[in-house]
Structure formats: structure tokens, C-alpha cells
Amino acid sequence: MSAHASTLPEMLAAQVEHAPDAPLLWSGSRPTGYADFAAQVDGLATAWTRLGIGYGDRIAIAAANDPAWLVTYMATVRIGAVLVTLNVVYREREFLHMLGQSGARVLVCDHVSGDFEFAPFLAGLRPQLPALEHLVFLGAPNDDDGLRWEELAATPADPDALAAAETVLPEDPAVILYTSGTTGEPKGAVLTHRSLLASARAQAERFAQTADDVVLGALPFNHVGGLTCGFGAALVSGGALAVLPRFVPDEVLTAMVGVGVTLMVGVPTMYTLLLGADGFSPDRVAAVRHCVVGGSNVEPALAARIVEAFGGAGLSNLYGLSETSGACIISAPGDDLETVSTTIGTVLGDFSARIVDPSGEPVAHGGTGELQIRGDCVAGGYWQMPEQTRAAFLPDGWLATVDMGVMTEDGHIALHGRSKEMYVRGGYNVYPAEIENVLGTHPSVAMCAVIGYPDETFGQKGCAFIVPALGATVDRAALLDLCRRMLADYKVPDRIEIVDALPMTPAGKIRKYELKVEGWS
């Protein structure tokens, strides 16, 4: 692990110098070594400079996990530009807001995702995105409109062009990663070179990651789970990442056997699906030395199943936010199964954590309050949103997480829920206000409220309660179609309930805690 590299390009260069032929990425059975990866990065970075892209410009990407995604990432930060990470399942509302608010000049996008074609979709959005100059498609036919990523990536590296790029500093933005909020307006967390490396290094140190480790890369790269907990931690430790475009249990098991995955980083849903797969057997995961569960606390029953199924491999919870650039709290070495099942762990490295009351004063050990984090992992605020930045990124360096928890005397932290309304569906954070803003545009809806409810497979699902407009008939299918058109699929409510009224406070706010979903446990 290079202790001196202070930016992402420096880190890659240090690993190339140390072990140029060591594998960095596995895609199927094909390895890409550190030196070969760096050469691809330099070629695409040269192409960016010839398009007039430079220091501080934003390049967005909406694509499935693939080596090309990571080449795009590192080529972008190589010249001091900033990568805007979008989910390939985003649709109109999300693309318009995130591309528009970030001012992205380039969008790298899958040509097709499933049966969805991006070229005609983006053609319809272009008039509303005046800053967007270039569309670059992955896997596009030669006669398609826009630029082809494969052609840009084949550009020979130009040392003079790359040498002319402005020097990248540790505090410079590297990534803008959008996270929604209770207002429904996504906020772009600005992850810096320093914050991304700090989180990756702290995680790698906690797990004692080495160049011999292969990390499972099935979490999406547009989220810190895939970007930092997967790729970043592998990069700083000189190890490798097994890149999977999506989580399919059979494909995961094939990768585990084929390339010898040693660290599985996933969310509870992934473990549930993997353990229930027809092809699962302990011998197929024998190389895994440690299982890492992020997204939500691992339940005791699932924790016991994981340890038994993986032949006694280590098990840890991992807690992090977009605003902490990745992990900031992980189960401590030696934590027993009960501790892993009841806490998210202890703070990493030289980061700090505290629990505060509503006035911001620290509470005694065992007292409940808001969890706050401080350290180099904390992002640089929200992109061009000063008011929201001031509310979350406090003057003394503390990040207000809005998660409620308690801390024991030995530093273990247990979450007691969220002070806001977010729920986690299959590892994805879902903010009800964003869905409510879409549903509220339909003429048949007078009022609506969305909540999460328990689900064995996904952890939580979403239910929308709808109060019909006067004289209107609510068409559930029409509301779901509206959500699918405007939002990513994981945000679309799993259930819609029609009600006469919603429980209200005297001040006119909805009492969501009184809403119940029939059949939930």
C-alpha cells in the first residue's frame, strides 16, 4: 500500500511502478494488469484533452459495471476533471437534474441497457441540457449518432498533452455522487482525491488487505460501495477486483471459483440470494476469507448462516455514506457474532465518531443521539448547494449523518434508526420525498405518503399511500408507469394503497409512523 500517494493518479502510478504486471481487474477469465490499465487510462485521458475537456470540467457516466467504467473514472481524474456518477437505471427526472445541476460537458453511457435504448432517450433530453456537448456511447454500432467509447479509448497516449494538464491536488474534487434527501432534490456529494483515498486506505487497513486479495466487484460503481469499498480498496492495497456487471448468484459463484475471490463485499440482499441459489456450495466459496455486509446491519439469523455457509470466514458490518466517500465504521477485529449482529463496529483509522443531542452537544456513552463523523474521509460538501452543505458539513469538521445511534464505552456503535425517512431497498437508499414529488404531479392524487416496510429478500420495500383527488379514480397502473418513466426502478413503489385520508399532526404534517402495510412483520 503506497502511503505517500495523495491523489488517485499518483496512487495508480505508484502501483504500476511497484508491480506493473500484477492483475488489477478480472472480467470473466481475462485479467488486466496495472500497467495495461494505466496505458488505457492515459489513452482516454488524451482523448479527453483533444475534446477540450480539462481541469474542473465534469464528465458523467451512466453504465453497468465494466472495466471501461473504471478506465473512464481514472482517465477523468487523470486530467483533473470530475466524474459525475449516474445509475444506468435512472430515467428522465434523474438525468435532467443531475446532468443539468452538475453542468456535465460529456456523458458516457451504455448504448443499450436491457431492452432500453439510450440514444433516442437522450436525444429527447438534449434540448434541456445546454451544457452537454458530447454523448459517448459504450458498445454502440459504428453508424450510431454520438462518439464511440471504444474509438476514444484507442487513442494513443500523448505524453505532452498529459504533461500539460494542470496538477491535481488532494483537495480537488474527483467525483460528484448524487444522494437524494427529504426534499426530494438530489444533492451532489463532492468526493475529493483525499477523501476517497482516506476511506479506501482505512478499509484496507481494517481488513488487512494485501496484493493477494481479490475483491468481489458486484456493487454498482456509481455508489461508494462499488467505487471505494470495491475498486478503491483494491487499488490502494495493490490487489485485484473481480468486475461483474450485475449481481447474479450463478455469475458470482463462477467468479469466486474462477479468480479466487477472497473478500466478498455486498449488501444483505446479495447474501440472501447467494445462499439460496441452487448452485451454492461451501466449496465454491472456499477462497473467501472475509464477508463484508454493508447497506444495513446484518441480522443475527443471516449472520449465523453466512458464517456457517462460508466455512468460518470472518464477518464484518461496514457503515459508510456518500458523504464519507465510503467506509468510516467497520466491525472491529475479533468481534464475535453477537457483537457483529448488534453493532456496526468501531470508527476506522484516525477518523472520529461521536453521538450528539439535538443541540449538538455530545451525549454520554449509552445515550441515543445523532451519529457524527470527522476525518479525511468526509467529502467536500454538496456541489453548488451552500445551504445544504452548511447544514450537513459543520464548521468544526463534523459531518451530521442524520442516523441515530448509541456508542458504548469501548467505542462500538449501534444504529437506532434514521432521524429522517430514508429506507434501504436491496442496498439502495430510497428517499420517499423524491417519489412523493413524482406521484403528486398526477391529477388523480390529492395527497400521498411513501414509507418502507420489511421484506425478507430486499430488506425493505416501498409502499405509497394515495388519497384520491376529489371525484377522481386512482389508476394504480398509471401511477406506476409514471414512476417508472421518471425514476430508477428501485424507487418505484412495490405497493400502492388507496386511503380516504392520511394521519396528520395539528401542524399539518403527515404522521408516517402511523401508516401500516397489511401483512408486514
C-alpha positions in Angstrom: 0.0 0.0 0.0 1.5 3.3 -1.1 1.5 5.6 1.9 2.8 8.7 0.0 0.3 8.9 -2.9 -2.0 11.8 -2.2 -4.1 11.7 -5.4 -5.7 8.9 -7.4 -3.4 9.3 -10.4 -0.4 9.2 -8.0 -1.8 6.0 -6.4 -2.2 4.3 -9.8 1.3 5.4 -10.9 2.8 4.1 -7.6 1.2 0.7 -8.0 2.3 0.4 -11.7 5.9 1.2 -10.6 5.7 -1.4 -7.8 4.1 -4.3 -9.7 3.3 -3.5 -13.3 2.2 -6.9 -14.3 0.1 -7.7 -11.3 -3.7 -8.1 -12.1 -5.9 -5.1 -11.2 -9.1 -6.2 -12.8 -10.7 -9.5 -13.6 -13.5 -9.5 -16.2 -14.6 -13.1 -16.7 -11.4 -15.0 -17.0 -9.5 -12.0 -18.5 -7.0 -10.2 -16.3 -6.0 -6.6 -16.8 -2.7 -5.7 -15.2 -1.8 -2.4 -13.5 0.4 -1.2 -16.4 -2.1 -2.2 -19.1 -4.8 -0.4 -17.2 -2.7 2.7 -16.8 -2.0 2.7 -20.5 -5.7 2.6 -21.3 -6.3 5.4 -18.8 -3.6 7.6 -20.5 -5.1 6.9 -23.9 -8.6 8.0 -22.9 -7.2 10.9 -20.9 -5.5 12.1 -24.1 -8.8 11.8 -26.0 -10.5 13.9 -23.3 -7.9 16.7 -23.8 -8.4 16.7 -27.5 -12.2 17.2 -27.0 -11.2 20.3 -25.0 -12.0 18.8 -21.6 -9.7 19.8 -18.8 -9.2 20.7 -15.2 -12.5 21.1 -13.3 -14.8 20.0 -16.2 -17.4 17.4 -15.4 -17.7 14.1 -17.3 -20.8 12.0 -16.4 -21.1 8.2 -16.7 -24.2 6.0 -16.7 -23.1 2.4 -17.4 -23.1 -1.0 -15.8 -20.0 -2.2 -14.0 -17.3 -2.9 -16.6 -13.6 -2.3 -16.9 -14.5 0.6 -19.2 -16.3 2.3 -16.3 -13.1 2.3 -14.3 -10.9 3.4 -17.2 -13.3 6.3 -17.7 -13.1 7.2 -14.0 -9.3 7.2 -13.8 -8.9 8.9 -17.1 -11.2 11.7 -15.9 -9.4 12.3 -12.7 -6.0 11.9 -14.5 -6.5 15.4 -16.1 -8.2 17.0 -13.1 -11.7 16.7 -14.4 -14.6 15.4 -12.2 -16.6 12.2 -12.7 -20.4 12.5 -12.2 -21.7 9.0 -11.4 -25.2 8.1 -12.6 -27.0 4.9 -12.3 -27.8 3.1 -15.6 -31.4 2.6 -14.3 -32.0 6.3 -13.9 -34.6 7.9 -16.1 -35.9 11.4 -17.1 -36.1 13.2 -13.8 -32.8 12.0 -12.5 -30.9 12.5 -15.8 -32.2 16.0 -16.2 -31.5 17.1 -12.7 -28.1 15.5 -12.3 -26.7 16.4 -15.7 -28.1 19.9 -15.5 -27.1 20.7 -11.9 -23.6 19.3 -12.4 -23.1 21.1 -15.7 -21.6 17.9 -17.3 -20.0 18.6 -20.7 -19.7 14.9 -21.6 -21.9 11.9 -20.9 -20.5 8.4 -21.2 -23.4 6.0 -21.5 -24.3 2.4 -22.3 -25.8 2.2 -25.7 -28.4 -0.3 -24.5 -29.3 -1.4 -21.0 -31.5 -4.5 -21.1 -34.2 -3.5 -23.6 -33.8 0.2 -23.0 -32.1 2.2 -25.8 -30.4 5.3 -24.5 -29.7 7.1 -27.9 -33.4 8.1 -28.6 -34.0 8.8 -24.9 -31.0 11.2 -24.6 -31.9 12.8 -27.9 -35.1 13.9 -26.4 -33.4 15.4 -23.3 -30.6 17.2 -25.1 -32.5 20.5 -25.7 -32.9 20.8 -21.9 -29.2 20.3 -21.3 -27.3 23.2 -22.9 -24.0 22.4 -21.2 -23.9 18.8 -22.5 -21.6 18.9 -25.6 -20.7 15.2 -26.2 -22.5 11.9 -25.9 -20.1 8.9 -25.8 -21.7 5.5 -26.2 -20.3 2.2 -24.9 -21.0 -0.7 -27.3 -22.6 1.5 -30.0 -22.6 0.4 -33.7 -20.3 2.4 -36.0 -23.2 4.2 -37.7 -24.8 5.4 -34.5 -25.0 9.1 -33.5 -22.5 10.3 -30.9 -19.0 9.2 -30.2 -17.9 5.6 -29.6 -16.1 5.0 -26.4 -14.1 2.2 -27.9 -12.6 4.6 -30.5 -11.8 7.3 -27.9 -10.1 4.7 -25.7 -7.9 3.5 -28.6 -6.3 7.0 -28.8 -2.5 6.7 -28.4 -1.4 8.4 -25.3 0.2 11.8 -25.8 2.7 12.5 -23.0 2.9 16.2 -24.0 -0.9 16.6 -23.7 -1.0 14.8 -20.4 2.0 16.7 -19.1 0.2 20.0 -19.9 -2.8 19.0 -17.7 -2.9 21.0 -14.5 -1.5 19.4 -11.4 -4.2 17.6 -9.4 -4.2 18.4 -5.7 -5.5 16.2 -2.8 -8.4 18.5 -2.0 -9.6 18.7 -5.6 -13.0 17.2 -6.5 -12.7 13.8 -8.1 -16.3 12.6 -8.1 -19.8 14.1 -7.8 -22.1 11.4 -6.4 -25.7 12.3 -6.1 -27.7 11.3 -3.0 -31.3 12.3 -2.5 -32.8 14.0 0.6 -36.0 14.6 2.3 -36.9 17.4 0.0 -36.6 15.0 -3.0 -33.9 17.1 -4.6 -30.8 15.0 -5.1 -27.6 16.6 -3.8 -24.2 16.0 -5.4 -21.7 15.0 -2.7 -18.2 16.2 -3.8 -15.7 13.4 -3.1 -12.1 14.6 -3.2 -8.9 12.7 -4.0 -8.1 12.9 -0.3 -11.4 11.7 0.9 -11.6 8.8 -1.5 -8.1 7.6 -0.7 -8.6 8.1 3.1 -11.7 5.8 3.2 -10.2 3.2 0.9 -6.9 3.1 2.9 -8.8 2.9 6.2 -10.9 0.0 5.0 -7.9 -1.9 3.6 -6.1 -1.5 6.9 -9.1 -2.8 8.9 -9.3 -5.9 6.7 -5.5 -6.3 6.3 -5.9 -6.3 2.5 -2.9 -7.2 0.5 -1.8 -7.7 -3.1 -3.0 -11.3 -2.8 -6.6 -10.3 -2.2 -9.3 -10.3 -4.9 -12.4 -8.2 -4.0 -15.8 -9.0 -5.5 -16.9 -6.1 -7.6 -20.7 -6.6 -7.9 -21.8 -3.5 -6.1 -22.5 -0.7 -8.6 -19.6 1.6 -9.3 -21.9 4.7 -9.2 -22.2 4.2 -5.4 -19.4 4.3 -2.9 -20.0 0.6 -2.2 -18.6 -0.3 -5.6 -16.4 2.7 -6.2 -14.4 2.9 -2.9 -15.2 -0.3 -0.9 -14.6 -2.3 -4.0 -12.2 -0.7 -6.5 -10.6 1.9 -4.2 -9.7 -0.6 -1.5 -8.2 -3.0 -4.1 -6.2 -0.2 -5.7 -4.6 1.1 -2.5 -3.7 -2.4 -1.4 -2.2 -3.5 -4.8 -4.8 -6.2 -5.1 -7.4 -7.0 -7.7 -11.1 -6.6 -8.3 -13.4 -9.2 -9.9 -15.7 -7.0 -12.0 -19.3 -8.2 -12.5 -21.9 -6.1 -14.5 -24.7 -7.1 -12.1 -25.3 -9.4 -9.1 -26.5 -12.8 -10.5 -25.8 -15.6 -8.0 -24.5 -18.1 -10.6 -22.2 -15.5 -12.1 -20.9 -14.6 -8.7 -20.2 -18.2 -7.8 -18.4 -18.7 -11.2 -16.2 -15.7 -10.4 -15.4 -16.8 -6.9 -14.2 -20.2 -8.2 -12.5 -18.8 -11.4 -10.5 -16.0 -9.9 -10.4 -16.9 -6.3 -12.4 -14.1 -4.7 -11.1 -13.6 -1.1 -13.3 -10.7 0.0 -17.0 -10.6 -0.6 -18.4 -7.1 -0.2 -22.2 -7.0 -0.5 -25.5 -6.0 1.0 -27.8 -8.3 3.0 -29.9 -9.0 -0.1 -26.9 -10.3 -2.0 -26.1 -12.8 0.7 -29.7 -14.0 1.0 -29.9 -14.6 -2.8 -26.4 -16.2 -2.9 -27.1 -18.6 -0.1 -30.5 -19.6 -1.6 -29.0 -20.2 -5.1 -29.3 -23.8 -6.5 -25.6 -23.7 -7.4 -24.3 -22.6 -3.9 -22.0 -25.0 -2.1 -19.3 -24.2 0.5 -16.5 -25.5 -1.7 -17.3 -22.8 -4.4 -16.6 -20.0 -1.9 -13.7 -21.7 -0.2 -11.3 -18.9 -1.1 -13.3 -16.2 0.6 -11.6 -15.3 3.8 -13.9 -12.4 4.9 -17.5 -11.5 4.2 -18.4 -7.8 4.5 -22.0 -6.7 4.8 -22.9 -3.0 4.1 -26.1 -1.1 3.4 -27.8 -2.2 6.6 -26.9 -4.1 9.8 -26.7 -7.8 9.3 -29.5 -9.6 11.2 -28.5 -12.4 13.7 -30.0 -15.2 11.7 -28.4 -14.2 8.5 -25.1 -13.6 10.2 -25.1 -17.2 11.5 -26.0 -18.5 8.1 -23.1 -16.6 6.4 -20.5 -17.8 8.9 -21.7 -21.4 8.6 -22.0 -21.4 4.7 -18.6 -19.7 4.2 -16.8 -22.2 6.4 -15.9 -19.9 9.2 -14.8 -16.9 7.1 -14.6 -13.6 9.0 -17.8 -11.5 9.1 -18.0 -7.7 9.4 -20.5 -4.9 9.1 -19.5 -1.9 7.1 -21.0 1.5 7.6 -20.4 4.4 5.2 -22.2 7.2 3.4 -21.7 9.0 0.1 -20.6 11.9 2.3 -17.9 9.8 3.9 -16.6 8.6 0.5 -17.0 5.0 1.6 -16.4 3.1 4.8 -15.9 5.0 8.0 -17.1 2.4 10.6 -16.4 -1.4 10.4 -16.7 -4.2 12.9 -13.6 -4.4 15.0 -11.1 -7.3 14.6 -12.1 -10.1 16.9 -15.8 -9.0 17.3 -17.9 -12.1 18.0 -21.1 -13.0 16.2 -23.3 -11.3 18.7 -21.4 -8.0 18.5 -21.4 -8.1 14.7 -25.2 -8.7 14.9 -25.9 -5.8 17.2 -23.4 -3.1 16.2 -22.0 -1.6 13.1 -18.5 -1.7 14.6 -15.9 1.0 15.6 -14.6 4.0 13.7 -11.7 3.4 11.3 -8.1 4.7 11.5 -7.7 8.2 12.7 -11.3 9.1 11.9 -13.5 10.2 14.8 -17.2 9.5 15.7 -19.5 11.0 18.3 -23.1 10.9 19.3 -24.8 14.3 19.9 -28.1 15.6 21.2 -30.4 17.9 19.2 -28.4 20.9 20.4 -25.1 19.4 19.1 -23.7 18.5 22.5 -22.1 15.1 22.9 -24.1 12.6 24.9 -22.8 10.1 27.5 -21.9 6.6 26.5 -25.1 4.6 26.1 -27.2 7.6 25.3 -29.1 7.9 22.0 -28.4 10.8 19.6 -27.2 11.6 16.1 -24.1 9.9 14.8 -21.5 12.4 13.5 -18.2 11.6 11.7 -15.0 13.6 11.3 -11.8 12.8 9.3 -10.2 12.9 5.9 -12.9 10.6 4.6 -15.5 13.4 4.8 -16.5 14.8 1.4 -16.0 18.4 0.4 -19.7 19.4 0.7 -22.5 19.3 -1.9 -22.0 20.6 -5.4 -23.1 24.2 -5.7 -25.6 23.8 -2.8 -24.2 26.1 0.0 -27.2 25.9 2.3 -27.4 22.1 2.3 -23.6 22.0 2.7 -23.7 24.2 5.8 -26.5 22.0 7.3 -24.6 18.7 7.0 -20.9 19.7 6.9 -20.4 21.5 10.2 -17.7 24.3 10.8 -15.6 22.2 13.1 -15.2 19.3 10.6 -18.0 17.1 11.8 -20.4 15.5 9.3 -24.0 15.3 10.5 -25.2 11.8 9.3 -28.8 12.1 10.4 -28.5 8.5 11.6 -29.5 7.9 15.2 -27.3 5.6 17.4 -25.5 4.9 20.6 -21.9 4.4 21.4 -20.5 2.0 24.1 -17.6 2.8 26.3 -15.3 0.6 24.1 -16.3 2.6 21.0 -18.8 0.2 19.4 -21.7 2.0 17.7 -25.2 0.6 17.2 -27.7 2.3 15.0 -31.2 3.0 16.3 -32.8 4.1 13.1 -32.7 7.2 10.9 -33.9 10.6 12.0 -35.2 11.1 8.5 -37.4 8.9 6.3 -35.0 7.1 4.1 -35.3 3.3 3.7 -33.0 0.8 2.1 -34.3 -1.5 -0.7 -31.8 -4.1 -1.8 -28.9 -2.0 -0.7 -30.1 1.2 -2.5 -31.1 4.2 -0.4 -34.6 5.4 -1.3 -35.9 8.8 -0.2 -39.7 8.9 0.0 -39.9 12.6 -0.8 -38.4 12.1 -4.3 -41.2 9.5 -5.1 -43.9 11.7 -3.5 -42.9 14.6 -5.7 -43.5 12.5 -8.8 -46.8 10.9 -7.6 -48.0 14.3 -6.6 -47.9 15.5 -10.2 -50.6 13.1 -11.2 -54.1 14.8 -11.4 -55.8 11.9 -9.6 -53.6 12.3 -6.5 -54.6 14.8 -3.7 -52.1 13.6 -1.1 -49.5 10.8 -0.9 -47.0 9.4 1.5 -44.4 6.7 0.9 -42.8 4.5 3.6 -40.6 1.5 3.7 -41.8 -1.8 5.1 -39.9 -5.1 5.9 -39.1 -7.7 3.2 -37.2 -10.9 3.7 -35.3 -10.6 0.4 -34.8 -6.9 -0.2 -34.6 -5.8 3.4 -37.3 -3.2 2.8 -39.8 -2.4 0.0 -41.8 0.8 -0.6 -45.5 1.4 -0.2 -47.3 4.5 -1.4 -50.4 5.6 0.3 -52.6 7.7 -2.0 -55.5 10.0 -1.2 -57.5 10.5 -4.4 -58.3 14.0 -5.7 -62.0 15.0 -5.4 -64.0 13.0 -7.8 -61.0 11.2 -9.2 -60.4 7.5 -9.6 -56.8 6.4 -9.0 -55.4 4.1 -11.6 -52.5 2.2 -9.9 -51.0 1.1 -13.2 -50.9 4.7 -14.4 -49.1 5.8 -11.3 -46.6 3.0 -11.5 -46.0 3.8 -15.2 -45.4 7.5 -14.2 -42.8 6.4 -11.6 -41.0 4.0 -14.0 -40.7 6.8 -16.6 -39.4 9.4 -14.2 -37.4 7.3 -11.6 -35.0 4.4 -11.3 -36.7 1.1 -11.0 -35.7 0.5 -7.3 -37.5 3.7 -6.3 -40.8 2.6 -7.9 -43.3 1.7 -5.1 -43.8 -2.1 -4.7 -47.3 -1.4 -3.4 -49.9 1.3 -3.7 -52.7 1.6 -1.1 -55.7 3.9 -1.7 -56.9 5.6 1.5 -59.5 8.1 2.4 -57.1 10.2 4.5 -53.6 10.3 5.9 -52.9 10.7 9.7 -51.9 14.3 10.3 -50.3 16.3 13.1 -52.0 19.5 14.3 -49.4 21.4 12.4 -50.5 19.6 9.2 -47.6 17.1 8.8 -48.2 13.5 8.0 -47.7 11.0 10.8 -45.9 8.4 8.8 -45.2 6.3 11.8 -48.9 5.6 12.0 -49.1 4.2 8.5 -49.1 0.4 8.4 -48.7 -2.0 5.5 -51.0 -5.0 5.7 -49.1 -8.3 6.1 -45.8 -6.8 7.1 -44.0 -8.3 10.1 
